[in-house]
């Protein structure tokens, strides 16, 4: 490749030579400051340019410029190295991921002290996340080669030290901890024996890393796999003795862009900003050659030559993404019959027709086709990644659909899988059984959209789906999926409040809180959990809807009416006379700004960024939904009711 993939973040567009001038220009356009900052952050920036961009962001903040569409996010950083450069890299990189980042840092060498102090800088502004960025130098790892008992005690002491910081953070700010594991130094003393001899540094680091995974398993805290990043680029490249000795930089400064990008992927994932759909070109992207010209036997795919095997490797990676829940779609300039032929008849084709939720093959421009795919799947464009070998098509989609992620692809297809993987568009914090089914959910949704266009009459169409909706309270078995929906849903989300799995567990056991998880099936398949509702007592006989969100893939099917009827039934049974709904406006949830008035709620308060609505339960009579309803597992008593 022309540029080092991981050092230079080569999936991003090369940085223009006049970058500094572009930074100055953003300060002259306060009305579009946030959008321009995000555009600048989208280039491949080295450490110096990240620091330059962070200074521009600081200037805009001082001038009180509007950072929209970037979403505000607060985090803190504790580490044992110099934090100044890391903070700047994080602040600049966060804009690429849609975040306006405010990042405080602990004092040098003060990780535990600042964590324990309730009014320290890292707790003062209620951060959502605290990054614990300690390396092996900060931990009590005593070298005792050959002494297994002493080595085990040393590992436990290091893990306990990290746990003490996590506990202090949880106590003083309630933030989620992003805990960095340890990148081993390249220097060893026993050669290959280092990894299996108890008490060597390498063996101790391996013990801490494996122990950390176990300790975080049932915790809302997040593992940041720095060891994996360092091993990817090479430990001798990652660690710079000169930069540690002279500036206490915990890794080589040239890898600041990579480090910051990985941190910000996790922050974005926590805010539901990871991508969900991979849109693929066909000719010279999934196979070598042009199907319309070369025919079925003329394209390169599969065993027998290096080019064909490269495309087969890329298809294997795409299938792995689908299996973990990424939705696949095709966007190709081709005759549809010719485009589908390899998937149906080529013996070495690994992907098949049924792997794609939507298949757009025609002669429209690709931006138009991607928009059509988004409409069919009921997904926002910010959920999409578009892969195409043709730089013209990539540039066109970037210009016409700037919310779509469009990686720069190398000329050699052997690098396709590694490039897409390195870009990290599909970063995940959790993985559930429902994730494995997501691709089939959206494939079914595309079929429903086709049926809907054919039916013409909405009522007849909805009746033909034979929908079955199920209501249950939050349960431990569904906790991970509930938390995932809460943190990923942005468009159909009235308040966009976020809760961790631990907080969801507390909601389950709180008798004053009413919770609802909603699942939907129809004749085309199981949609899984599609809605979550949380109600809290606000005053005597009043429930406030703290959270009401729904998957956009079931829009237009009157699910919200069924949910309202379920809420009304349980509210009446608990002596509640009024429902209060709050709409907190964001850049991404305009879809639901009329949600409450459409359901019969009356406006009681309006502000620029929020509105409050109430519904008199006695006078409300929501129409029956066009689906069979099952309600199960609710208490018959009246927990938390006040009358």
C-alpha positions as CSV (number, residue, x, y, z in Angstrom):
1,X,0.0,0.0,0.0
2,X,1.1,3.6,-0.6
3,X,0.7,4.5,3.1
4,X,1.1,2.5,6.2
5,X,-2.4,1.3,6.9
6,X,-2.5,1.6,10.7
7,X,0.0,4.4,11.3
8,X,-1.6,6.7,8.7
9,X,-5.2,5.5,9.0
10,X,-5.1,4.9,5.2
11,X,-8.9,4.3,5.0
12,X,-9.3,8.0,5.4
13,X,-8.8,10.6,2.7
14,X,-5.3,12.0,2.5
15,X,-4.9,15.3,4.3
16,X,-4.7,18.4,2.0
17,X,-1.5,20.4,2.1
18,X,-3.3,23.6,3.2
19,X,-4.8,22.0,6.4
20,X,-3.6,24.8,8.6
21,X,-5.4,27.3,6.4
22,X,-8.5,25.3,6.5
23,X,-8.4,25.2,10.3
24,X,-8.1,29.0,10.4
25,X,-11.0,29.3,7.9
26,X,-13.4,27.4,10.3
27,X,-13.0,30.1,12.9
28,X,-14.3,32.6,10.3
29,X,-17.6,30.6,9.8
30,X,-19.2,30.2,13.3
31,X,-22.5,29.2,11.8
32,X,-21.0,26.0,10.3
33,X,-18.2,25.5,12.8
34,X,-19.2,22.0,14.0
35,X,-19.8,20.6,10.5
36,X,-16.5,22.0,9.2
37,X,-14.6,20.6,12.2
38,X,-16.1,17.2,11.5
39,X,-15.0,17.4,7.9
40,X,-11.4,18.3,8.9
41,X,-11.4,15.5,11.4
42,X,-12.3,13.1,8.6
43,X,-8.9,13.4,6.9
44,X,-5.9,11.2,7.7
45,X,-4.2,13.4,10.3
46,X,-0.8,12.9,11.8
47,X,-0.1,13.8,15.5
48,X,0.9,17.4,14.7
49,X,-2.3,18.0,12.7
50,X,-4.5,16.4,15.4
51,X,-2.9,18.8,17.9
52,X,-3.5,21.7,15.5
53,X,-7.2,20.7,15.1
54,X,-7.6,20.4,18.8
55,X,-6.4,24.0,19.2
56,X,-8.9,25.1,16.6
57,X,-11.6,23.3,18.5
58,X,-10.5,25.0,21.8
59,X,-10.7,28.4,20.0
60,X,-14.2,27.7,18.8
61,X,-15.2,26.7,22.3
62,X,-13.8,29.9,23.8
63,X,-15.8,31.9,21.2
64,X,-18.9,29.9,22.2
65,X,-19.4,28.6,18.6
66,X,-22.2,26.2,17.8
67,X,-20.7,22.6,17.6
68,X,-23.8,21.0,16.1
69,X,-24.2,18.4,14.6
70,X,-21.5,17.1,17.0
71,X,-23.0,15.6,20.2
72,X,-21.4,16.8,23.4
73,X,-19.6,14.2,25.4
74,X,-17.5,14.4,28.6
75,X,-14.7,12.0,29.5
76,X,-11.7,12.0,31.8
77,X,-8.3,10.5,31.5
78,X,-6.0,9.0,34.1
79,X,-2.6,7.6,33.2
80,X,1.0,7.4,34.1
81,X,2.4,9.2,31.1
82,X,2.1,12.7,29.6
83,X,-1.6,13.4,29.0
84,X,-1.3,16.7,27.0
85,X,-0.8,15.1,23.6
86,X,-3.3,12.3,24.2
87,X,-6.0,14.7,25.3
88,X,-5.5,16.8,22.1
89,X,-5.6,13.7,19.9
90,X,-8.8,12.5,21.5
91,X,-10.6,15.8,21.3
92,X,-9.7,16.2,17.6
93,X,-10.5,12.6,16.7
94,X,-13.8,12.6,18.5
95,X,-15.2,15.0,15.9
96,X,-14.7,12.4,13.2
97,X,-17.0,10.1,15.2
98,X,-19.7,12.8,15.7
99,X,-18.7,13.9,19.2
100,X,-17.8,17.3,20.7
101,X,-15.4,16.0,23.4
102,X,-14.6,17.7,26.6
103,X,-11.7,15.8,28.2
104,X,-10.2,16.4,31.6
105,X,-7.1,14.7,32.8
106,X,-5.6,13.6,36.1
107,X,-2.3,15.1,37.3
108,X,0.9,13.4,36.2
109,X,1.3,10.3,38.3
110,X,-1.9,11.0,40.3
111,X,-4.1,8.3,38.9
112,X,-5.2,6.8,42.2
113,X,-5.1,10.0,44.2
114,X,-7.3,12.0,41.7
115,X,-9.7,9.0,41.5
116,X,-10.1,9.0,45.2
117,X,-10.6,12.7,45.5
118,X,-14.4,13.5,44.9
119,X,-13.7,17.1,43.7
120,X,-10.7,16.4,41.5
121,X,-10.7,17.5,37.9
122,X,-11.6,14.1,36.5
123,X,-14.9,14.0,38.5
124,X,-15.8,17.7,38.6
125,X,-17.9,17.9,35.4
126,X,-19.7,14.5,35.7
127,X,-17.9,12.6,32.9
128,X,-19.7,9.8,31.1
129,X,-16.5,7.8,30.7
130,X,-13.1,7.7,32.5
131,X,-10.3,6.2,30.5
132,X,-7.8,4.4,32.8
133,X,-4.7,4.5,30.6
134,X,-2.1,2.9,32.8
135,X,0.8,0.8,31.4
136,X,2.9,-1.8,33.2
137,X,5.2,0.8,34.7
138,X,2.4,2.1,36.9
139,X,1.4,-1.3,38.4
140,X,2.9,-3.2,41.3
141,X,4.4,-5.9,39.2
142,X,7.4,-7.4,41.0
143,X,9.7,-9.6,38.8
144,X,10.2,-13.0,40.5
145,X,11.3,-15.4,37.7
146,X,10.4,-19.0,38.5
147,X,8.4,-18.2,41.6
148,X,4.8,-19.0,40.6
149,X,3.2,-18.1,44.0
150,X,4.9,-14.7,44.1
151,X,3.9,-14.1,40.4
152,X,0.3,-14.9,41.2
153,X,0.3,-12.4,44.1
154,X,1.9,-9.7,41.9
155,X,-0.8,-10.1,39.2
156,X,-3.6,-10.0,41.9
157,X,-2.1,-6.9,43.4
158,X,-2.0,-5.2,40.0
159,X,-5.6,-6.1,39.3
160,X,-6.7,-4.9,42.8
161,X,-5.0,-1.6,42.1
162,X,-7.0,-1.2,38.9
163,X,-10.1,-2.2,40.7
164,X,-9.5,0.4,43.4
165,X,-9.4,3.1,40.7
166,X,-12.6,1.8,39.1
167,X,-14.4,1.7,42.5
168,X,-13.3,5.3,43.3
169,X,-14.5,6.5,39.9
170,X,-17.8,4.7,40.3
171,X,-18.2,6.2,43.8
172,X,-17.2,9.8,43.0
173,X,-18.6,10.3,39.5
174,X,-20.7,7.3,38.5
175,X,-18.8,7.2,35.2
176,X,-18.2,4.1,33.1
177,X,-14.5,3.1,33.2
178,X,-12.7,2.3,29.9
179,X,-9.9,0.2,31.2
180,X,-6.8,-0.2,29.1
181,X,-5.0,-3.5,29.1
182,X,-1.2,-3.8,28.9
183,X,1.0,-3.7,25.8
184,X,4.1,-5.7,26.7
185,X,7.5,-4.2,26.0
186,X,9.5,-5.9,23.2
187,X,12.5,-6.4,25.5
188,X,12.7,-9.8,27.1
189,X,15.3,-11.7,29.3
190,X,14.6,-15.3,28.6
191,X,13.6,-15.3,24.9
192,X,10.7,-17.7,24.2
193,X,10.7,-18.8,27.8
194,X,9.5,-15.3,28.9
195,X,5.9,-16.2,28.1
196,X,5.7,-19.4,30.2
197,X,8.1,-18.8,33.0
198,X,6.2,-17.4,36.1
199,X,7.4,-14.1,37.3
200,X,8.8,-12.7,34.1
201,X,7.4,-9.3,32.9
202,X,5.8,-10.9,29.9
203,X,4.2,-13.6,31.9
204,X,2.9,-11.1,34.5
205,X,1.5,-8.9,31.8
206,X,-0.3,-11.8,30.2
207,X,-1.7,-12.6,33.6
208,X,-3.0,-9.1,34.2
209,X,-4.6,-9.0,30.7
210,X,-6.4,-12.3,31.1
211,X,-7.4,-11.4,34.7
212,X,-8.8,-8.0,33.6
213,X,-11.1,-9.7,31.1
214,X,-12.5,-11.9,33.9
215,X,-13.0,-8.9,36.3
216,X,-14.8,-6.8,33.7
217,X,-17.0,-9.7,32.5
218,X,-20.0,-8.8,34.7
219,X,-19.3,-5.1,34.9
220,X,-20.6,-2.1,32.9
221,X,-17.0,-1.1,32.4
222,X,-15.3,-1.5,29.0
223,X,-12.1,-3.1,28.0
224,X,-9.8,-1.1,25.7
225,X,-7.5,-3.6,24.0
226,X,-4.3,-1.6,23.6
227,X,-2.3,-4.8,23.7
228,X,-4.1,-5.9,20.5
229,X,-3.4,-2.6,18.8
230,X,0.3,-2.7,19.8
231,X,0.7,-6.2,18.6
232,X,-1.0,-5.3,15.3
233,X,1.6,-2.6,14.5
234,X,4.5,-4.4,16.3
235,X,5.6,-3.9,19.9
236,X,9.0,-2.5,18.8
237,X,7.1,0.2,16.8
238,X,4.5,0.9,19.4
239,X,7.1,1.5,22.2
240,X,9.6,4.4,21.8
241,X,12.3,4.4,24.5
242,X,13.4,7.8,23.5
243,X,9.9,9.3,23.7
244,X,9.3,7.7,27.1
245,X,12.6,8.8,28.5
246,X,12.4,12.4,27.3
247,X,8.7,13.1,27.4
248,X,7.0,10.2,29.2
249,X,4.9,9.3,26.2
250,X,3.5,5.9,26.8
251,X,3.7,5.0,23.1
252,X,5.3,6.4,20.0
253,X,3.7,9.7,19.1
254,X,3.3,8.6,15.4
255,X,0.6,6.2,16.7
256,X,-1.4,8.9,18.5
257,X,-3.9,8.9,15.5
258,X,-4.5,5.2,15.8
259,X,-4.8,5.2,19.6
260,X,-7.2,8.1,19.6
261,X,-9.3,6.6,16.8
262,X,-9.7,3.3,18.8
263,X,-10.8,5.2,22.0
264,X,-13.3,7.3,20.1
265,X,-14.8,4.3,18.3
266,X,-15.7,3.0,21.8
267,X,-17.1,6.3,22.9
268,X,-19.2,6.5,19.7
269,X,-20.4,2.9,20.2
270,X,-21.5,3.9,23.7
271,X,-23.6,6.6,22.2
272,X,-25.1,4.3,19.5
273,X,-23.0,5.9,16.7
274,X,-21.5,2.7,15.3
275,X,-22.4,1.7,11.7
276,X,-24.9,-1.1,11.0
277,X,-25.1,-1.6,7.3
278,X,-22.4,-2.4,4.7
279,X,-23.2,-1.5,1.1
280,X,-21.1,-3.2,-1.5
281,X,-20.2,-2.6,-5.1
282,X,-19.8,-5.8,-7.1
283,X,-17.4,-5.6,-10.1
284,X,-13.8,-5.5,-8.9
285,X,-15.1,-5.3,-5.3
286,X,-16.6,-8.7,-4.6
287,X,-14.9,-10.3,-7.6
288,X,-12.3,-9.5,-10.2
289,X,-13.6,-8.3,-13.6
290,X,-16.9,-7.0,-14.9
291,X,-19.7,-9.5,-15.0
292,X,-21.5,-7.7,-17.8
293,X,-18.4,-7.9,-20.1
294,X,-16.5,-11.0,-18.9
295,X,-19.4,-13.3,-18.2
296,X,-19.8,-15.9,-15.4
297,X,-16.6,-17.8,-16.4
298,X,-14.5,-14.7,-16.9
299,X,-14.7,-13.2,-13.4
300,X,-12.0,-13.9,-10.8
301,X,-13.2,-15.5,-7.6
302,X,-12.1,-18.5,-5.5
303,X,-9.2,-20.9,-5.7
304,X,-6.7,-21.2,-8.5
305,X,-5.1,-17.7,-8.7
306,X,-4.0,-15.0,-6.3
307,X,-6.5,-12.5,-7.4
308,X,-9.5,-14.8,-7.1
309,X,-8.4,-15.9,-3.7
310,X,-8.0,-12.3,-2.6
311,X,-11.7,-11.6,-3.4
312,X,-12.7,-14.9,-1.7
313,X,-10.9,-13.7,1.4
314,X,-12.8,-10.5,1.3
315,X,-16.1,-12.3,0.9
316,X,-15.2,-14.5,4.0
317,X,-14.7,-11.3,6.0
318,X,-18.0,-9.8,4.8
319,X,-19.8,-13.0,5.8
320,X,-18.2,-12.9,9.2
321,X,-19.6,-9.3,9.6
322,X,-23.0,-10.5,8.6
323,X,-22.9,-13.3,11.1
324,X,-22.2,-10.8,13.9
325,X,-25.2,-8.7,12.8
326,X,-24.0,-6.3,10.2
327,X,-26.7,-5.8,7.5
328,X,-25.5,-6.3,3.9
329,X,-26.7,-4.6,0.7
330,X,-25.7,-4.3,-2.9
331,X,-25.3,-1.1,-4.8
332,X,-24.1,-1.8,-8.4
333,X,-24.3,-0.2,-11.8
334,X,-25.4,-3.3,-13.7
335,X,-28.3,-5.1,-15.2
336,X,-29.9,-6.8,-12.2
337,X,-30.1,-10.2,-13.8
338,X,-26.4,-10.2,-14.7
339,X,-25.5,-8.8,-11.3
340,X,-27.3,-11.7,-9.5
341,X,-26.0,-14.4,-11.7
342,X,-22.6,-15.0,-9.9
343,X,-24.4,-15.3,-6.5
344,X,-26.7,-17.9,-7.9
345,X,-24.5,-19.9,-10.3
346,X,-20.8,-19.4,-9.7
347,X,-19.5,-22.5,-7.8
348,X,-16.8,-20.5,-6.0
349,X,-19.0,-17.6,-4.9
350,X,-19.2,-17.6,-1.0
351,X,-21.8,-14.9,-0.7
352,X,-25.3,-15.7,-2.0
353,X,-28.5,-13.8,-2.9
354,X,-30.0,-14.4,0.5
355,X,-27.1,-12.7,2.4
356,X,-28.2,-9.3,1.2
357,X,-31.1,-7.4,2.8
358,X,-31.4,-5.1,-0.3
359,X,-30.1,-5.6,-3.8
360,X,-29.9,-2.4,-5.9
361,X,-28.5,-3.1,-9.4
362,X,-29.4,-0.6,-12.1
363,X,-28.0,2.4,-13.9
364,X,-28.9,5.1,-11.3
365,X,-26.1,7.0,-9.6
366,X,-24.9,5.2,-6.5
367,X,-25.9,8.0,-4.1
368,X,-29.5,7.7,-5.2
369,X,-29.4,3.9,-4.8
370,X,-27.9,4.1,-1.3
371,X,-30.7,6.5,-0.3
372,X,-33.2,4.0,-1.7
373,X,-31.5,1.2,0.4
374,X,-31.8,3.4,3.5
375,X,-35.4,4.1,2.8
376,X,-36.2,0.4,2.3
377,X,-34.4,-0.6,5.6
378,X,-35.7,2.4,7.5
379,X,-32.1,3.2,8.6
380,X,-30.5,6.6,8.8
381,X,-27.6,7.3,6.4
382,X,-25.2,7.6,9.4
383,X,-25.6,3.8,9.8
384,X,-24.1,3.1,6.4
385,X,-20.6,2.1,5.1
386,X,-20.1,2.0,1.3
387,X,-17.3,0.0,-0.2
388,X,-16.4,0.5,-3.9
389,X,-13.1,0.0,-5.8
390,X,-13.8,3.1,-8.0
391,X,-12.5,6.4,-6.6
392,X,-15.0,8.3,-8.7
393,X,-18.0,6.5,-7.1
394,X,-16.5,7.0,-3.6
395,X,-16.1,10.7,-4.2
396,X,-19.6,11.1,-5.5
397,X,-21.1,9.3,-2.5
398,X,-19.0,11.4,-0.1
399,X,-20.2,14.6,-1.7
400,X,-23.8,13.7,-2.1
401,X,-24.3,11.7,1.1
402,X,-21.7,13.0,3.7
403,X,-23.2,11.0,6.5
404,X,-22.3,7.7,4.8
405,X,-18.8,6.4,5.7
406,X,-16.8,5.7,2.5
407,X,-13.4,4.2,3.2
408,X,-10.5,4.6,0.7
409,X,-9.8,1.2,-0.7
410,X,-6.4,0.0,-1.8
411,X,-5.7,-1.1,-5.4
412,X,-4.8,-4.6,-4.3
413,X,-7.9,-6.6,-3.3
414,X,-5.7,-8.7,-1.0
415,X,-5.8,-5.7,1.4
416,X,-9.6,-5.1,1.3
417,X,-10.5,-7.2,4.4
418,X,-7.7,-5.7,6.4
419,X,-8.5,-2.2,5.4
420,X,-12.2,-2.5,6.3
421,X,-11.4,-4.2,9.6
422,X,-8.8,-1.5,10.5
423,X,-11.4,1.2,9.9
424,X,-13.5,-0.1,12.8
425,X,-16.8,1.1,11.6
426,X,-18.7,-1.7,13.3
427,X,-17.2,-1.3,16.8
428,X,-19.3,-3.2,19.4
429,X,-19.5,-3.0,23.2
430,X,-21.7,-6.0,23.6
431,X,-22.8,-9.0,21.6
432,X,-26.1,-10.8,22.1
433,X,-28.1,-13.5,20.4
434,X,-30.2,-10.9,18.8
435,X,-27.2,-9.4,17.1
436,X,-26.7,-12.6,15.2
437,X,-30.2,-12.3,13.8
438,X,-30.1,-8.6,12.9
439,X,-29.2,-9.2,9.3
440,X,-32.2,-11.4,8.8
441,X,-34.4,-8.9,10.6
442,X,-33.6,-6.3,8.1
443,X,-33.8,-8.7,5.2
444,X,-37.4,-9.4,6.4
445,X,-38.0,-5.6,6.7
446,X,-37.0,-5.2,3.0
447,X,-39.5,-7.8,2.0
448,X,-42.2,-6.1,4.1
449,X,-41.4,-2.8,2.3
450,X,-41.9,-4.5,-1.0
451,X,-45.2,-6.1,0.2
452,X,-46.3,-2.7,1.4
453,X,-45.8,-1.0,-2.0
454,X,-47.7,-3.8,-3.6
455,X,-50.6,-3.8,-1.2
456,X,-51.5,-0.1,-1.6
457,X,-53.9,-0.1,1.3
458,X,-52.2,0.2,4.6
459,X,-54.8,-1.6,6.7
460,X,-54.8,-4.5,4.3
461,X,-51.1,-4.7,4.3
462,X,-50.7,-4.7,8.0
463,X,-53.4,-7.3,8.4
464,X,-51.6,-9.5,5.8
465,X,-48.4,-9.5,8.0
466,X,-50.2,-11.5,10.8
467,X,-48.3,-9.5,13.4
468,X,-47.9,-10.8,17.0
469,X,-46.7,-8.4,19.7
470,X,-45.4,-9.5,23.1
471,X,-45.0,-7.3,26.2
472,X,-42.9,-8.2,29.2
473,X,-41.1,-6.3,32.0
474,X,-37.3,-6.0,31.9
475,X,-35.8,-9.4,32.7
476,X,-32.2,-10.5,33.5
477,X,-32.2,-12.8,30.4
478,X,-32.9,-9.7,28.2
479,X,-30.8,-7.2,30.0
480,X,-27.9,-7.0,27.5
481,X,-30.3,-6.4,24.6
482,X,-32.3,-3.8,26.6
483,X,-29.1,-1.9,27.4
484,X,-28.0,-2.2,23.8
485,X,-31.2,-0.8,22.4
486,X,-31.1,2.1,24.9
487,X,-27.6,3.1,23.9
488,X,-28.0,2.6,20.1
489,X,-31.4,4.0,19.4
490,X,-31.2,7.6,18.3
491,X,-34.0,8.4,15.8
492,X,-37.1,7.0,17.5
493,X,-36.0,7.9,21.0
494,X,-38.0,10.6,22.9
495,X,-35.3,11.4,25.4
496,X,-32.1,9.6,24.3
497,X,-31.2,8.9,28.0
498,X,-28.6,6.2,28.3
499,X,-28.3,3.4,30.8
500,X,-25.7,0.8,31.3
501,X,-26.4,-2.9,32.0
502,X,-25.8,-2.3,35.7
503,X,-28.3,0.5,35.7
504,X,-30.8,-1.6,33.8
505,X,-30.4,-4.3,36.5
506,X,-31.3,-1.7,39.1
507,X,-34.4,-0.7,37.1
508,X,-35.5,-4.3,37.0
509,X,-35.5,-4.5,40.8
510,X,-36.9,-1.1,41.6
511,X,-40.6,-1.5,42.5
512,X,-41.3,2.1,41.8
513,X,-40.3,1.8,38.2
514,X,-42.5,0.3,35.4
515,X,-40.5,-1.2,32.6
516,X,-41.6,-2.6,29.3
517,X,-39.7,-4.7,26.6
518,X,-41.6,-5.2,23.4
519,X,-41.1,-8.0,20.8
520,X,-42.7,-8.4,17.4
521,X,-43.2,-11.3,15.1
522,X,-45.0,-11.7,11.8
523,X,-45.3,-14.2,9.0
524,X,-42.0,-13.0,7.5
525,X,-40.0,-13.7,10.7
526,X,-39.1,-12.6,14.2
527,X,-38.2,-8.9,14.6
528,X,-36.9,-9.6,18.1
529,X,-37.0,-6.8,20.7
530,X,-38.1,-3.6,19.0
531,X,-39.1,-1.2,21.8
532,X,-38.2,-0.3,25.4
533,X,-40.3,1.9,27.8
534,X,-39.4,3.1,31.3
535,X,-41.9,4.9,33.5
536,X,-41.2,6.6,36.8
537,X,-43.6,8.1,39.4
538,X,-43.4,11.9,39.0
539,X,-46.0,12.9,41.6
540,X,-49.1,11.4,43.1
541,X,-51.0,9.5,40.4
542,X,-48.6,10.6,37.6
543,X,-46.2,8.4,35.6
544,X,-43.5,10.2,33.7
545,X,-42.2,8.3,30.6
546,X,-38.5,8.4,31.3
547,X,-37.6,6.5,28.1
548,X,-39.6,5.5,25.1
549,X,-37.6,4.2,22.1
550,X,-38.3,1.9,19.2
551,X,-36.4,0.3,16.4
552,X,-36.9,2.2,13.1
553,X,-37.3,-1.0,11.2
554,X,-40.9,-1.3,12.5
555,X,-42.0,2.2,11.7
556,X,-45.4,2.5,10.1
557,X,-46.8,-0.6,11.7
558,X,-48.7,1.1,14.5
559,X,-46.5,-0.5,17.2
560,X,-46.6,2.8,19.2
561,X,-50.4,2.5,19.5
562,X,-50.1,-1.0,20.9
563,X,-47.5,0.2,23.3
564,X,-49.7,3.1,24.5
565,X,-52.6,0.7,25.1
566,X,-50.3,-1.5,27.2
567,X,-49.1,1.5,29.2
568,X,-52.6,2.6,29.8
569,X,-53.7,-0.8,31.1
570,X,-50.9,-1.1,33.6
571,X,-51.2,2.6,34.7
572,X,-54.9,2.2,35.4
573,X,-54.2,-1.0,37.4
574,X,-51.8,1.0,39.6
575,X,-54.0,3.9,40.3
576,X,-52.2,6.3,37.8
577,X,-54.5,8.9,36.3
578,X,-52.0,10.8,34.0
579,X,-49.1,9.9,31.8
580,X,-46.5,12.6,31.3
581,X,-44.2,12.4,28.2
582,X,-41.1,14.4,27.7
583,X,-39.5,15.1,24.3
584,X,-35.9,16.1,24.5
585,X,-34.9,17.4,21.1
586,X,-31.6,16.3,19.5
587,X,-30.1,16.5,16.0
588,X,-31.2,12.9,15.3
589,X,-34.6,12.4,16.9
590,X,-36.7,14.9,14.9
591,X,-38.6,11.8,13.7
592,X,-40.6,11.7,16.9
593,X,-41.2,15.4,17.6
594,X,-45.0,14.8,16.9
595,X,-45.1,11.5,18.7
596,X,-47.0,12.6,21.8
597,X,-49.5,14.9,20.1
598,X,-50.2,12.1,17.5
599,X,-51.1,9.8,20.4
600,X,-53.5,12.4,22.0
601,X,-51.2,14.0,24.6
602,X,-51.8,17.7,25.3
603,X,-48.9,20.1,25.5
604,X,-48.2,21.5,29.0
605,X,-44.8,23.1,28.6
606,X,-42.6,24.1,25.7
607,X,-39.0,25.1,25.6
608,X,-36.5,25.5,22.8
609,X,-34.9,22.1,23.4
610,X,-37.8,20.2,25.0
611,X,-41.5,19.9,25.4
612,X,-43.7,18.2,28.0
613,X,-47.0,16.5,27.2
614,X,-49.7,14.9,29.4
615,X,-52.5,12.4,28.7
616,X,-55.6,12.0,30.9
617,X,-55.8,8.3,31.2
618,X,-59.6,8.3,32.0
619,X,-60.4,10.0,28.7
620,X,-57.9,8.2,26.5
621,X,-59.1,5.5,24.2
622,X,-56.3,4.3,22.0
623,X,-57.6,2.3,19.0
624,X,-56.9,-1.4,19.0
625,X,-53.7,-2.3,17.1
626,X,-53.7,-4.5,14.0
627,X,-51.9,-7.3,15.7
628,X,-52.4,-10.1,18.3
629,X,-51.2,-8.9,21.7
630,X,-49.7,-11.0,24.5
631,X,-48.8,-9.5,27.9
632,X,-46.9,-11.7,30.3
633,X,-44.8,-11.7,33.5
634,X,-46.1,-8.5,35.1
635,X,-46.8,-8.2,38.8
636,X,-50.4,-8.0,39.7
637,X,-49.8,-5.7,42.7
638,X,-49.2,-2.1,42.3
639,X,-45.5,-1.4,42.8
640,X,-44.6,2.2,43.3
641,X,-48.2,3.4,42.7
642,X,-49.3,6.4,44.5
643,X,-52.8,7.6,44.7
